[in-house]
């Protein structure tokens, strides 16, 4: 598994990480035993980045990761967590006191004195543009509560504002074949500034698994049921904001362009990771099979760079054609 520099921290993280929203909540139930197997399978395949948040299962995801890593001294895993959604996402709630309380809670959940990386969890634009916010984060670094900080964002404009801050380590943004706008300015700006990019929602909430049909349904407690139109949080978090039936058809077209033996999820993750400026792509997994499949995309990326059977350039042309024809008009202006 390739390892890439995590901004200016001196750390390196795997080009394919593991997103752990699924291990907390909002994707249906995942048992503690299965969650541990997902974490172990990822590590065994070379994953060195876990991405979590204090609200995933109200701390369940962080606690599961903390217990897992406690059993593996010298594990070499970087844990990136997030904060800012334990209260209403209003600028007045992003205070030094709340930052301290939230990070103290995450430290307890993860069983560490210093958090590797804390990201503001898709805060309002006013927060991203507020000097006082970064002063408070710098104090947490100086106090040893956190080692580094970044920002998870919804829009490209927010990403560019965060990248301009001198001590921001990373920006986490939705980027996949159904969300190409970050290619325009965000990835080049991040690369120039030495800011890491984590590509989140890389499989568009499973649409880019290629397994869904227009008739596929999801559990009532799955955000793919209750947030399709942004009822609970930003609509772009679910299926990358793409209309479900449109996305199913687009995914089928992408899958049809692949050679035998190359799956759509692996091709998608490898394509994302191959884009200049991307540090790590962070797909989630609900079971060991998904975790192993995600990690195997790193092998596909290596094979493509060595002139193997997967033609990244050919897939890139299809991705851009499908996006321009079927998705750009409805997606590009919004995020």
C-alpha positions in Angstrom: 0.0 0.0 0.0 1.4 3.4 -1.0 2.0 5.8 1.8 1.8 9.6 1.3 2.8 12.6 3.3 0.1 14.0 5.7 0.6 17.6 4.9 3.5 19.1 6.9 3.1 16.8 10.0 6.0 14.5 9.2 3.5 11.6 9.2 2.6 9.4 6.3 -0.8 7.7 5.7 -2.0 5.0 3.3 -3.4 6.1 0.0 -6.5 4.1 0.8 -7.7 4.8 4.4 -10.8 3.6 6.2 -13.8 5.8 6.9 -15.7 4.6 10.0 -19.1 6.3 9.9 -20.5 2.8 9.2 -19.1 1.5 12.5 -21.0 4.2 14.4 -24.5 4.7 13.1 -26.7 5.8 10.2 -25.9 2.8 8.0 -27.8 0.1 9.8 -26.4 -2.1 12.6 -22.8 -3.3 12.7 -21.9 -5.5 15.7 -18.8 -4.7 17.8 -17.3 -8.0 16.6 -17.8 -7.2 13.0 -16.5 -3.7 13.5 -13.3 -5.2 15.0 -12.9 -7.6 12.0 -13.3 -4.6 9.6 -10.5 -2.7 11.4 -8.3 -5.7 11.5 -8.8 -6.6 7.8 -8.0 -3.0 6.8 -4.8 -2.9 8.9 -3.7 -6.3 7.6 -4.0 -4.9 4.0 -1.8 -1.9 4.8 -4.3 0.7 5.8 -2.7 3.3 8.2 -5.5 5.9 8.3 -8.7 5.6 10.2 -11.2 8.5 9.8 -13.9 8.9 12.5 -15.9 11.5 14.3 -17.2 12.2 17.8 -20.8 11.9 16.6 -20.5 8.6 14.8 -22.8 6.5 17.0 -22.4 9.2 19.7 -18.7 8.2 20.2 -19.2 4.5 19.4 -16.9 4.6 16.4 -14.1 6.3 18.3 -14.4 3.9 21.3 -14.3 0.9 19.0 -11.1 2.2 17.4 -9.6 3.1 20.7 -10.1 -0.4 22.1 -8.8 -2.0 18.9 -5.6 0.1 18.8 -5.0 -0.5 22.5 -4.4 -4.2 21.7 -1.8 -3.3 19.0 1.1 -1.3 20.6 3.2 0.4 18.0 0.4 0.1 15.5 1.5 3.1 13.3 -2.1 4.1 12.6 -3.1 7.7 12.3 -6.6 8.4 13.6 -8.3 11.5 12.2 -11.4 12.4 14.1 -13.8 15.3 13.8 -15.7 17.7 16.1 -18.4 20.3 15.8 -21.6 18.5 15.4 -22.4 17.8 19.1 -24.3 21.1 19.1 -26.2 23.0 16.4 -23.9 24.0 13.7 -24.1 27.7 14.5 -21.1 30.0 14.6 -21.6 30.9 18.3 -21.1 27.2 19.3 -17.5 27.0 17.9 -15.8 28.3 21.0 -12.5 27.5 22.8 -14.5 26.0 25.7 -16.5 23.7 23.4 -13.4 22.7 21.4 -11.7 21.7 24.7 -14.7 19.7 25.9 -15.1 17.9 22.5 -11.5 17.0 22.2 -11.3 15.9 25.8 -14.2 13.5 25.1 -12.5 12.2 22.0 -9.3 11.7 23.8 -11.1 9.6 26.4 -13.0 7.6 23.7 -9.8 6.9 21.8 -7.7 6.3 25.0 -5.0 8.8 24.0 -3.4 11.9 25.5 -3.0 13.6 22.2 -5.3 13.3 19.2 -3.4 12.7 15.9 -5.6 14.9 13.8 -8.9 16.8 14.6 -11.0 18.1 11.8 -13.8 20.6 12.1 -16.9 18.7 11.0 -18.4 20.6 8.0 -18.9 23.8 9.9 -20.7 26.9 8.5 -18.7 29.1 6.2 -18.5 31.8 8.8 -16.6 29.4 11.1 -14.1 28.5 8.4 -13.4 32.2 7.8 -13.1 33.1 11.5 -9.5 33.9 12.7 -10.5 33.2 16.3 -11.3 29.6 15.4 -7.8 28.9 14.2 -6.4 30.7 17.2 -8.3 28.3 19.5 -7.1 25.3 17.4 -3.5 26.5 17.6 -3.8 26.7 21.4 -5.0 23.1 21.5 -1.9 22.1 19.5 0.3 24.1 21.9 -1.3 22.5 24.9 -0.7 19.0 23.5 -4.4 18.0 23.3 -4.1 17.6 19.5 -1.2 17.2 17.2 -2.7 18.7 14.1 -6.0 20.0 12.7 -7.9 20.2 9.5 -11.3 21.0 8.1 -14.0 18.8 6.6 -16.1 20.8 4.1 -19.2 20.6 2.0 -18.2 23.1 -0.8 -15.2 23.9 -2.9 -15.3 27.5 -1.8 -15.0 26.4 1.9 -12.1 24.1 0.9 -10.2 27.0 -0.7 -10.8 29.2 2.4 -9.4 26.4 4.7 -6.4 25.7 2.4 -5.4 29.4 2.7 -4.9 29.0 6.5 -1.2 28.4 7.3 -1.6 25.7 10.0 -4.4 23.6 8.3 -3.0 20.1 7.8 -5.8 18.7 5.6 -9.1 19.3 4.0 -11.6 16.6 3.6 -14.0 17.0 0.7 -16.5 14.8 -1.2 -14.7 13.8 -4.4 -15.6 10.9 -6.8 -16.7 10.4 -10.4 -20.0 12.0 -9.5 -18.4 15.0 -7.9 -15.7 16.4 -10.1 -15.6 20.1 -9.2 -12.7 19.7 -6.7 -10.5 19.0 -9.8 -11.0 22.6 -11.0 -9.3 24.5 -8.2 -9.2 22.7 -4.9 -6.8 19.9 -5.7 -4.3 22.2 -7.4 -4.5 24.7 -4.5 -4.0 22.0 -1.9 -1.0 20.6 -3.7 0.6 24.0 -4.0 0.1 24.8 -0.3 1.2 21.4 1.0 -2.2 20.6 2.4 -3.4 17.0 2.4 -6.7 16.1 0.7 -8.8 13.3 2.1 -11.4 12.3 -0.5 -14.6 11.4 1.4 -17.8 9.7 0.2 -15.7 8.2 -2.6 -18.3 5.6 -3.6 -21.2 8.0 -3.4 -22.8 6.2 -0.5 -22.6 3.0 -2.3 -23.9 4.1 -5.7 -20.4 3.5 -7.2 -20.4 0.0 -5.8 -22.4 -0.9 -9.0 -24.6 -3.2 -6.9 -27.8 -1.1 -6.8 -30.7 -1.0 -9.1 -33.6 1.5 -9.2 -35.5 -0.8 -7.0 -32.9 -1.1 -4.2 -34.2 0.0 -0.8 -32.4 0.7 2.5 -33.3 0.4 6.2 -35.3 3.2 7.8 -32.4 4.2 10.0 -30.0 4.4 7.0 -29.3 7.9 5.8 -29.8 6.7 2.3 -33.4 6.4 3.1 -34.0 9.4 5.4 -31.7 12.1 3.9 -32.1 11.7 0.2 -33.3 15.3 -0.1 -31.3 16.8 2.8 -33.9 16.2 5.4 -31.4 15.7 8.2 -28.1 17.2 6.9 -26.5 18.4 3.7 -28.1 16.5 0.7 -24.6 16.1 -0.8 -23.6 13.7 2.0 -26.1 11.1 0.6 -25.3 9.7 -2.9 -23.1 12.8 -3.4 -26.3 14.7 -4.0 -27.0 12.7 -7.2 -30.6 11.6 -7.9 -30.7 7.9 -7.1 -32.0 6.6 -10.4 -29.7 8.9 -12.4 -26.8 7.6 -10.3 -27.7 4.0 -10.8 -27.7 4.5 -14.6 -24.4 6.4 -14.5 -22.7 3.8 -12.4 -23.8 1.0 -14.8 -22.3 2.9 -17.7 -19.0 3.3 -15.8 -19.0 -0.4 -14.8 -19.6 -1.3 -18.5 -16.4 0.5 -19.5 -14.2 -1.7 -17.3 -12.2 -4.8 -18.3 -13.1 -8.2 -16.9 -11.7 -8.7 -13.4 -11.8 -5.0 -12.5 -14.7 -4.0 -10.2 -16.3 -0.5 -10.3 -15.5 0.2 -6.6 -11.8 -0.7 -7.0 -11.5 1.3 -10.2 -13.2 4.3 -8.6 -11.0 4.3 -5.6 -7.9 3.9 -7.7 -9.0 6.7 -10.1 -9.5 9.1 -7.1 -6.2 8.2 -5.5 -4.4 8.8 -8.9 -5.5 12.4 -9.1 -2.7 14.9 -8.3 -3.3 16.5 -4.9 -5.2 13.6 -3.3 -3.4 12.2 -0.3 -5.9 9.5 0.8 -9.3 8.2 -0.2 -11.4 7.1 2.7 -14.1 4.6 1.8 -16.2 3.0 4.6 -16.9 -0.6 5.1 -19.6 -2.6 7.0 -18.0 -6.0 6.7 -14.6 -7.7 6.0 -15.3 -8.2 2.4 -15.9 -4.5 1.8 -12.7 -3.6 3.8 -10.6 -6.0 1.8 -12.1 -4.8 -1.5 -11.4 -1.2 -0.6 -7.8 -1.9 0.3 -7.2 -3.9 -2.9 -7.7 -0.7 -4.8 -4.2 0.2 -3.7 -3.0 -2.8 -5.6 -4.9 -1.8 -8.7 -3.4 1.7 -8.5 0.1 0.3 -8.3 -0.7 -2.0 -11.2 -2.0 0.8 -13.3 1.1 3.0 -12.7 3.2 0.1 -13.8 1.3 -0.4 -17.1 -0.8 -3.3 -15.9 -4.3 -4.3 -17.0 -6.2 -1.3 -15.8 -6.1 1.7 -18.1 -6.6 4.7 -15.8 -6.6 7.2 -18.7 -9.3 5.3 -20.5 -11.4 5.2 -17.4 -10.8 8.9 -16.8 -12.2 9.7 -20.2 -15.4 7.7 -19.5 -15.7 9.3 -16.0 -15.5 12.8 -17.5 -17.9 12.0 -20.4 -20.6 10.6 -18.1 -20.2 13.5 -15.7 -20.4 16.2 -18.4 -23.4 14.6 -20.0 -25.5 13.4 -17.1 -24.4 15.1 -13.9 -22.5 18.4 -14.3 -25.6 20.6 -14.8 -27.2 19.4 -11.5 -24.1 18.9 -9.4 -21.4 21.3 -10.3 -23.1 24.6 -9.3 -24.2 23.4 -5.9 -21.0 22.3 -4.1 
